[in-house]
Amino acid sequence: MKKTVLLLAFVLFIPPIVLAQKTNAKQLDAMIQKGMSDWKIPGLVAVVVKDGETVFQKAYGVKNLESKAAVDEHTLFSMASTTKAIVCQALGILVDQGKLNWTDKVREHLPYFKLSDAYLTEEARVQDLLTHNLGIQQADLLWALDSVSTQETLHRFALSEKTYPVRGGFDYNNIMYAIAGEVIGAVSGQHWTEFVTENIFKPIGMDDAVAKSVEILDKGNYTTPYLNDLDDGIVQVDHNFSDQIGAAGMIWSSLSDVTNYLKYLVNDGVVGNDTILSKNTFEYLFKPHAFVTDASFYPTQKLTKPHWKTYGLGWFQHDYRGEKLDFHTGSLGGLIAICGIMRDKDVAVYVFANMDHAELRHAILYKSMDLFVFDDNSRNWHEEVFELYSKFKEQEKEYYQKLRDGKVANTKTTLSIDQYEGEYTHPMLGKATVKNTDAGLTINFNNFLTLSLQHWHYDTFMSTKENPYHAEIDFNFSIGTDGTVKSFDVLEETFEKQN
């Protein structure tokens, strides 16, 4: 009888650490459910890995509001800019193979590489492509307004201006990562998408992942992007398939994928007996390589109050509760991601969701660290983050209200509408064709993006929201001294009219 009682007691005994993890998981789950409701997020997945074990993993909601199809562990979400860490790891593999050095000049591998500054062109090193501090202005309009090849994109990027001395500032730059993808191809002999599939996805067990975003259409099980518009509420937006800059943020993967990915990260680049990256190279990825300015860091710094902020190779970094936290967000038109790792504590987090800039992701990151590293549930991270970003939402409302209040009624254009028609060009961003239709002016950028315009006041027009970004964009036309249209300004860029 005693043996039976002892055996039963042994079976029923649950170690305190297991009980604590279950409690922490419940607390995190409760916060996520509340956060999804407040942020109006259709679908979300989250995973926490600790000491190589999955301590939290859950899929929530739906991947499409119309079909109501549920998110599952194999539903594909955009990794967006969390892609960057994988691209850095791919370069690290080439370093381990002796085919590449971080300090190699970019032109050694890409002879056609060119920037607007001759010195930067010759001085740029492979590592500089990854740290956002080389000194060249970002040029995201290149892929927002056109869909040319990667090499043509980089050819145009050569016109992007130098903004500060080499390695003397911080300006987040997606196109530099597209160049890094080309370096992978030149050194390995494989397109970067094939290289990461073979050398990272397969050995890690990221079986759902695709490195070319357009391939999600063949997969079928993928999420739909949404945003919460100030006027229209929740609206569906188009998928972004800008694979010409894919190495900057076009990988898609699933909850199942990133669970295995996090286990690989907390195990310092080793999967079972397979060493993906050497210890020295893996450590190098997480070393601070550039200082990040306050203006270039996340608004959550108001809550975390870091003493220092840096950038590694594909990772933002700062101190949190006395520990170093490496993390990166991803944002791509209606889809978001965040990945974070506290390496000294072997705890890592990944979150995907299909609501534009749903900053619940930050709350999940910090709450997970509080719970699974510090065993602390005292801070309501969702409430704090939601309040912080609600202030920005109010500022956005005030901006648009001021814009509408500033509209001058009963004005006319300087010239007849048909005189605004024509071809306009920008040396870096290509061609814009303006036409007068029965519905008003339309602008077609590079036979890729067409916007419908409505007269606002004087020589200013505003786009309707019937575009892939569901965005209102103002266009300001300038009249020359000869009484003809000379140019228009949009998004701080000027397109000149061709005679």
C-alpha positions in Angstrom: 0.0 0.0 0.0 2.8 2.4 0.9 4.5 1.7 -2.4 1.3 2.6 -4.3 0.9 5.8 -2.3 4.5 6.8 -3.0 4.2 6.0 -6.6 1.0 8.0 -6.9 2.6 10.9 -5.1 5.6 10.8 -7.5 3.4 10.8 -10.5 1.3 13.6 -9.2 4.3 15.7 -8.2 4.9 18.6 -10.7 8.2 20.4 -10.3 7.8 24.1 -9.2 9.6 25.3 -12.4 7.0 23.6 -14.6 4.1 25.0 -12.6 5.7 28.5 -12.9 6.0 28.1 -16.6 2.4 27.1 -16.9 1.3 30.1 -14.8 3.5 32.4 -16.9 2.0 31.0 -20.1 -1.5 31.6 -18.9 -0.6 35.2 -18.0 1.0 35.8 -21.4 -2.0 34.3 -23.1 -4.4 36.5 -21.2 -2.5 39.6 -22.2 -2.4 38.6 -25.8 -6.1 38.0 -26.0 -6.9 41.4 -24.4 -4.3 43.0 -26.7 -5.8 41.5 -29.8 -9.2 42.8 -28.9 -7.9 46.3 -28.3 -5.6 46.4 -31.3 -8.3 44.7 -33.4 -5.9 42.1 -34.7 -7.5 39.4 -36.9 -4.8 36.8 -36.6 -1.6 36.4 -34.5 0.9 33.7 -33.6 3.4 33.8 -30.7 6.1 31.5 -29.4 8.6 31.6 -26.5 11.5 29.3 -26.3 13.6 28.9 -23.1 16.7 26.7 -22.7 15.8 25.0 -26.0 12.3 24.1 -25.0 9.0 25.6 -26.2 7.4 27.2 -23.1 4.7 29.0 -25.0 3.3 28.5 -28.5 -0.2 29.5 -29.7 -2.0 30.6 -32.9 -4.9 33.0 -32.6 -7.7 34.3 -34.7 -8.2 34.2 -38.5 -5.9 34.7 -41.5 -8.8 36.2 -43.5 -11.8 38.1 -42.1 -14.0 37.2 -45.0 -13.4 33.5 -45.1 -12.9 33.2 -41.3 -10.2 30.6 -42.0 -8.3 30.0 -38.7 -4.6 30.7 -38.3 -2.7 27.5 -37.6 0.9 26.6 -37.0 1.7 26.3 -40.7 0.0 29.6 -41.8 2.5 31.8 -43.5 3.2 35.3 -42.3 5.6 37.9 -43.5 8.9 38.0 -41.7 9.4 41.4 -43.2 12.6 43.0 -41.8 13.2 40.1 -39.4 14.4 38.6 -42.7 17.6 40.7 -42.2 19.0 38.6 -39.5 18.7 35.5 -41.7 20.5 37.3 -44.5 23.3 38.2 -42.1 23.6 34.6 -41.1 23.8 33.5 -44.7 26.8 35.8 -45.2 28.2 34.3 -41.9 28.0 30.9 -43.5 30.1 32.2 -46.4 32.6 33.6 -43.9 32.9 30.2 -42.2 33.5 28.7 -45.6 36.4 31.0 -46.2 34.7 32.6 -49.3 34.1 36.0 -47.7 35.3 38.3 -45.0 33.1 40.9 -43.3 35.7 43.6 -44.2 35.9 42.7 -47.9 35.2 45.7 -50.1 31.8 45.3 -51.7 33.2 46.0 -55.1 35.5 42.9 -54.8 32.4 40.8 -55.2 30.1 43.2 -57.1 32.2 45.2 -59.6 29.0 47.0 -60.8 28.3 48.3 -57.2 28.2 52.1 -57.2 27.0 54.8 -54.8 26.5 58.6 -55.3 29.8 59.2 -53.5 33.0 57.9 -55.1 34.8 57.4 -51.8 32.0 55.5 -50.3 31.8 53.3 -53.4 35.4 52.3 -53.0 35.4 52.1 -49.2 32.1 50.3 -48.5 32.7 46.9 -46.9 30.3 43.9 -46.8 29.6 44.6 -43.1 28.6 48.2 -44.0 25.7 46.9 -46.0 24.2 45.5 -42.8 24.6 48.3 -40.2 22.6 51.2 -41.6 25.5 53.6 -41.0 27.4 53.8 -44.3 26.1 57.4 -45.0 23.7 57.0 -47.9 20.0 58.1 -47.7 17.3 55.4 -47.7 15.3 55.1 -50.9 12.3 53.0 -50.2 10.3 54.8 -52.9 12.4 52.8 -55.4 10.4 49.7 -54.7 7.2 51.4 -53.7 6.8 53.1 -57.1 8.3 50.5 -59.4 9.0 46.8 -59.8 12.2 46.6 -61.9 14.9 44.0 -61.4 17.2 44.0 -58.4 20.2 45.1 -60.6 18.1 48.0 -62.1 17.0 49.0 -58.6 20.6 49.1 -57.4 21.6 51.0 -60.6 19.0 53.7 -59.7 20.0 53.6 -56.0 23.4 54.9 -57.1 21.7 58.3 -57.2 20.6 58.3 -53.6 22.5 61.1 -51.8 25.2 60.9 -49.2 23.7 62.3 -45.9 26.6 62.0 -43.4 30.3 61.0 -43.2 31.1 57.3 -43.6 29.9 55.3 -40.5 29.1 58.7 -38.9 25.4 58.3 -38.3 22.4 55.9 -38.5 19.8 55.9 -41.3 17.8 52.6 -41.7 18.4 51.5 -45.2 16.6 48.5 -46.9 18.3 48.8 -50.2 21.7 48.0 -48.6 20.3 44.6 -47.7 19.2 44.0 -51.3 22.8 44.6 -52.2 23.8 42.1 -49.5 21.6 39.5 -51.2 23.5 40.1 -54.4 26.8 39.6 -52.6 25.5 36.2 -51.4 24.7 35.3 -55.0 28.0 36.5 -56.4 30.1 34.6 -53.7 28.0 31.4 -53.5 26.9 31.0 -57.1 23.3 30.6 -56.0 20.6 33.2 -55.8 20.3 34.3 -52.2 16.9 32.7 -51.9 18.2 29.3 -52.9 21.2 29.7 -50.6 19.2 30.5 -47.5 16.7 27.7 -48.3 19.4 25.1 -48.6 21.7 26.3 -45.8 19.3 27.7 -43.2 15.7 26.7 -43.8 16.3 23.0 -44.5 18.7 22.1 -41.7 16.8 24.2 -39.1 13.5 22.7 -40.1 11.8 25.7 -41.5 9.7 23.5 -43.9 7.0 26.1 -44.6 9.3 29.0 -45.3 9.6 30.7 -48.7 12.3 33.2 -49.5 10.4 34.6 -52.6 7.3 36.2 -51.3 5.3 35.6 -54.4 5.6 31.8 -53.8 3.1 32.0 -50.9 0.4 32.0 -53.6 1.4 28.4 -54.5 1.5 27.4 -50.8 -2.1 28.5 -50.2 -2.0 28.7 -46.4 -1.0 32.4 -45.9 -2.4 35.3 -44.1 -4.2 38.4 -45.5 -2.9 41.9 -44.5 -5.1 44.5 -42.8 -4.9 48.0 -41.5 -7.1 50.0 -39.1 -7.9 53.2 -41.0 -8.8 56.4 -39.1 -11.9 56.9 -41.3 -12.8 53.5 -42.7 -12.0 51.1 -39.8 -10.4 47.8 -40.7 -9.6 47.4 -44.4 -7.8 44.8 -46.4 -4.7 45.9 -48.2 -2.7 44.3 -51.0 0.1 41.9 -50.4 3.5 43.4 -51.2 5.6 41.2 -53.5 8.7 43.4 -53.9 11.1 40.5 -54.3 13.6 42.8 -56.1 14.6 43.9 -52.6 13.7 40.6 -51.1 16.8 40.3 -48.9 15.6 43.3 -47.0 12.4 41.7 -45.9 10.4 39.3 -48.1 10.8 35.9 -46.4 7.6 34.3 -45.3 7.4 31.7 -42.6 5.1 30.0 -40.0 4.7 29.5 -36.3 6.2 26.0 -36.8 9.2 27.5 -38.7 10.1 30.2 -36.2 9.7 27.8 -33.2 12.6 25.7 -34.7 14.4 28.9 -35.6 14.3 30.2 -32.0 15.6 26.9 -30.8 18.5 27.2 -33.2 19.2 30.8 -32.0 19.2 29.9 -28.3 21.5 27.0 -29.1 24.0 29.5 -30.6 23.7 28.4 -34.3 23.8 24.7 -33.7 21.0 22.2 -34.6 21.5 18.8 -33.1 24.9 17.8 -34.3 24.8 20.2 -37.2 26.7 23.4 -36.8 25.1 26.0 -39.0 27.5 28.8 -37.9 30.7 28.6 -36.0 30.8 30.0 -32.5 33.0 33.0 -33.5 30.8 33.9 -36.4 27.6 33.5 -34.5 28.9 35.7 -31.7 30.0 38.3 -34.2 26.4 38.7 -35.5 25.3 39.9 -32.1 28.2 42.2 -31.3 27.3 45.9 -31.3 28.5 47.4 -34.7 26.8 50.8 -34.8 25.3 53.3 -32.4 21.6 54.0 -32.9 20.3 57.5 -32.3 17.2 58.2 -30.3 15.4 59.4 -33.4 16.1 56.0 -35.1 15.0 53.8 -32.2 11.6 52.6 -31.2 9.1 54.8 -29.2 9.1 52.0 -26.6 12.4 53.4 -25.4 10.1 55.8 -23.4 9.0 52.7 -21.4 12.2 50.6 -21.3 14.5 53.6 -20.7 17.7 52.0 -22.1 21.1 53.3 -21.2 22.5 52.4 -24.6 21.1 51.5 -28.0 23.1 49.8 -30.8 22.7 47.7 -33.9 24.4 44.3 -34.6 24.2 42.5 -37.8 20.5 42.4 -38.4 19.6 43.1 -34.7 18.7 46.2 -32.7 20.1 46.0 -29.2 19.6 47.6 -25.9 19.8 46.9 -22.2 16.7 45.7 -20.4 16.6 45.0 -16.7 20.4 44.8 -16.7 20.6 42.3 -19.6 21.3 42.7 -23.3 18.3 42.2 -25.5 18.7 41.7 -29.2 15.5 42.2 -31.3 14.1 43.3 -34.6 10.7 44.2 -35.9 9.3 43.7 -39.3 6.5 45.8 -40.9 5.2 45.3 -44.4 1.9 46.8 -45.4 -0.7 45.2 -43.1 1.6 42.6 -41.6 4.0 42.7 -38.7 6.6 40.6 -36.9 9.0 40.9 -34.0 11.9 38.6 -32.9 13.8 39.0 -29.7 16.4 37.0 -27.8 18.1 37.5 -24.4 21.1 35.3 -25.2 22.6 35.2 -21.7 19.3 33.8 -20.5 18.6 31.5 -23.5 15.1 33.0 -23.9 13.7 34.0 -27.4 10.4 35.3 -28.7 8.7 35.5 -32.1 5.4 37.2 -33.0 3.5 37.5 -36.3 0.3 39.3 -36.9 -1.8 40.6 -39.8 -2.7 44.1 -38.6 -0.6 47.0 -39.7 1.7 48.3 -37.0 -0.1 46.4 -34.2 2.4 47.3 -31.5 1.1 44.6 -29.2 4.2 42.8 -30.6 6.4 45.0 -28.3 4.2 44.2 -25.3 4.5 40.5 -26.0 8.3 40.7 -26.3 8.8 42.5 -23.0 6.1 40.6 -21.2 7.7 37.3 -22.3 11.1 38.5 -21.0 9.5 39.6 -17.7 7.7 36.3 -17.2 10.2 33.7 -18.5 13.5 35.4 -17.5 12.6 37.4 -14.3 9.4 35.5 -13.3 7.7 38.9 -12.9 4.1 39.6 -13.8 3.9 43.0 -12.2 3.9 45.2 -15.3 0.9 45.6 -17.6 2.9 45.8 -20.8 -0.2 45.8 -23.1 -1.7 48.7 -21.3 1.5 50.7 -21.3 2.3 50.1 -25.0 -1.3 50.7 -26.0 -1.4 54.0 -24.2 1.9 55.1 -25.7 0.9 54.4 -29.3 -2.6 55.7 -28.8 -1.0 59.1 -28.3 0.6 58.8 -31.7 -2.8 57.8 -33.2 -4.3 61.0 -31.7 -1.4 63.0 -33.2 -2.2 61.4 -36.6 -5.9 62.3 -36.2 -4.9 65.9 -35.4 -2.6 66.1 -38.4 -5.3 65.0 -40.8 -7.9 67.3 -39.1 -5.5 70.2 -39.5 -4.9 69.2 -43.1 -8.7 69.2 -43.8 -9.2 72.5 -41.9 -6.5 74.1 -43.9 -8.2 73.2 -47.2 -9.1 76.5 -49.0 -12.6 76.2 -50.4 -13.8 77.3 -53.8 -10.3 77.6 -55.4 -9.4 76.6 -58.9 -6.2 75.3 -60.5 -4.0 77.9 -62.1 -4.4 76.3 -65.5 -7.0 74.1 -67.2 -6.8 70.5 -66.1 -5.6 69.2 -69.4 -2.4 71.3 -69.1 -1.3 69.2 -66.1 -1.2 66.1 -68.4 2.2 64.8 -69.6 5.3 62.8 -68.8 7.2 63.6 -65.6 10.5 62.1 -64.6 12.7 61.7 -61.6 16.4 60.7 -62.1 16.2 57.9 -59.5 12.5 57.1 -59.3 11.6 56.8 -63.0 8.6 58.1 -64.9 5.2 59.3 -63.9 2.4 59.8 -66.5 -0.4 62.2 -65.7 -3.6 61.9 -67.6 -6.9 63.7 -67.4 -9.9 61.3 -67.3 -13.6 61.7 -66.8 -13.0 60.9 -63.1 -10.2 63.4 -62.7 -6.4 63.2 -62.9 -4.6 59.9 -62.7 -0.9 59.4 -62.1 0.8 56.2 -63.3 4.3 55.5 -61.9 6.5 53.3 -64.2 3.5 51.3 -65.4 3.4 49.8 -61.8 1.4 52.0 -59.5 -1.6 54.1 -60.6 -3.3 56.7 -58.3 -6.5 58.6 -58.8 -6.3 62.3 -57.8 -9.0 64.7 -56.6 -8.5 68.5 -56.7 -7.7 69.8 -53.2 -7.0 73.5 -53.6 -5.1 75.7 -55.9 -2.5 73.5 -57.6 -2.6 70.7 -55.0 -4.3 67.4 -55.6 -4.9 64.5 -53.1 -5.0 60.9 -54.0 -8.0 58.8 -53.1 -7.4 55.7 -50.9 -8.0 53.4 -53.8 -4.4 52.2 -54.0 -2.4 49.3 -52.6 -1.4 51.3 -49.5 -4.9 52.7 -48.8 -3.1 56.0 -48.4 -4.0 59.7 -49.1 -1.0 61.3 -50.8 -0.8 65.0 -51.7 0.7 66.2 -55.0 1.7 69.8 -55.4 2.2 71.1 -58.9 4.5 74.0 -59.7 3.9 76.6 -62.4 6.9 78.1 -64.1 7.4 81.8 -65.0 6.3 80.9 -68.6 2.9 80.0 -67.3 3.2 76.2 -67.9 3.4 73.3 -65.4 7.1 72.6 -64.5 6.9 69.8 -62.0 5.1 68.2 -59.1 6.3 67.3 -55.6 5.2 64.1 -53.8 6.6 62.5 -50.7 9.4 65.1 -50.6 10.6 64.2 -54.1 10.2 66.3 -57.3 9.2 65.0 -60.7 10.1 67.3 -63.6 7.7 67.7 -66.6 9.1 66.7 -70.0 8.4 69.0 -73.0 
